[in-house]
Amino acid sequence: MNYEQTLARLCALSGPSGFEENVTKAAAELLRPLTDEVYFTRLGSVVGVRRCGRENAPKLLLDAHLDEIGFIVTGHDEGFLRFAPLGGVDPRMLPDREITLMTEPPVTGVVICLPPHVQEDGEQDRSLPIKELCIDVGLSQETAKERIPVGTPTAYRGGCAPLGEELLCGKALDDRAGFAVLLDVLERLQGKELDVDLYVLGSTQEETHSTGAITAAYEIAPAMCVAVDVTHGDTPDGPKHETFKLGGGPVIGVGPNCARSLSGRLKELAGELDMPVQIEVMASSSGTNAWPIQVSREGVATAVLSIPERYMHTPVEVVNKKDLEDAARLLAACVESLGEGETTC
């Protein structure tokens, strides 16, 4: 798997929660050479199926969401655009950011910012709420209303590029980095016999309510699921007990949202592969699609495998390629090891 190339392609696309069509179409093209079937759900998630050929084989679902945080236009103010967030947007990230408005053709805008020369005392230390911000698209009121109507979705402008020797930096790595891991898993499993039917899900709307994963899991009815997402990476100012080292290996979730059978299997396999892993205690909800998938239908044995990521929900998220590769290697080994009867929660 060429992570730089794959993530440059996926992260350059705008796909805020509820408006992921460009990303899911690209994801489908990447899935087709690696699976027996690719289809879209009613809520726009993309599913790739690799069948093992055994009748009534258990279904294993691997999930990573394709949507990103973003914005939606709510009004016009003398040519400037008012907007609201889609997902968990940090207002501190917004002033002076470049924004892509998903019109046809796309329009570039910038979030307004007041230069320090004209700020009053104390304003430099205050984060402006989103309701006080606008997007400048360089248009008159009449033209802005015509070209960028209310309801237009928007996202951070950017893509993904190398940072140093081992890191990748860009927008929407949460969670397109996770989806790239799933593609890598499929590549590693090519030509290998499996005892499970493997479903790879690129889900929609995780950042707003996980509705893409909820409905897809109900339709697929898997016996088992591993949700691949990101978790908080280490920084000098981050709490040491709540962050995980980039390059320290993938992170295995432990807690009520994580089936002990699957989490234990991942830990055991990591030992056999001589692979470093990290453990994240999830005392309640994991904050991932695993939470609703676990209670789909009569219940799904679910695990969470996370990638340490710095600067989550910003346009400059950072991951380590080694963690991505190790996560794919561990997941591929897990898929190969599973078979009939592996459904315990």
NORJO-V831586 format. One record per run of one state. SS is the DSSP state (~ for helix, > for strand, _ for the rest). FROM is the first residue (numbers start at 1). LEN is the number of residues. Records with the same first field share a line. If there is no record, write none. Layout:
BEGIN
SS->FROM-LEN ; FROM-LEN
END
This chain:
BEGIN
_->1-2 ; 12-4 ; 17-4 ; 33-4 ; 41-5 ; 51-8 ; 66-2 ; 69-1 ; 78-2 ; 87-4 ; 94-4 ; 102-5 ; 112-4 ; 119-4 ; 126-4 ; 133-2 ; 137-4 ; 148-5 ; 157-3 ; 164-3 ; 171-2 ; 190-7 ; 204-7 ; 221-3 ; 234-6 ; 243-1 ; 245-6 ; 256-4 ; 273-5 ; 283-7 ; 294-7 ; 311-6 ; 338-8
~->3-9 ; 21-12 ; 91-3 ; 116-3 ; 123-3 ; 130-3 ; 141-7 ; 173-17 ; 211-10 ; 240-3 ; 260-13 ; 290-4 ; 321-17
>->16-1 ; 37-4 ; 46-5 ; 59-7 ; 68-1 ; 70-8 ; 80-7 ; 98-4 ; 107-5 ; 135-2 ; 153-4 ; 160-4 ; 167-4 ; 197-7 ; 224-10 ; 244-1 ; 251-5 ; 278-5 ; 301-10 ; 317-4
END
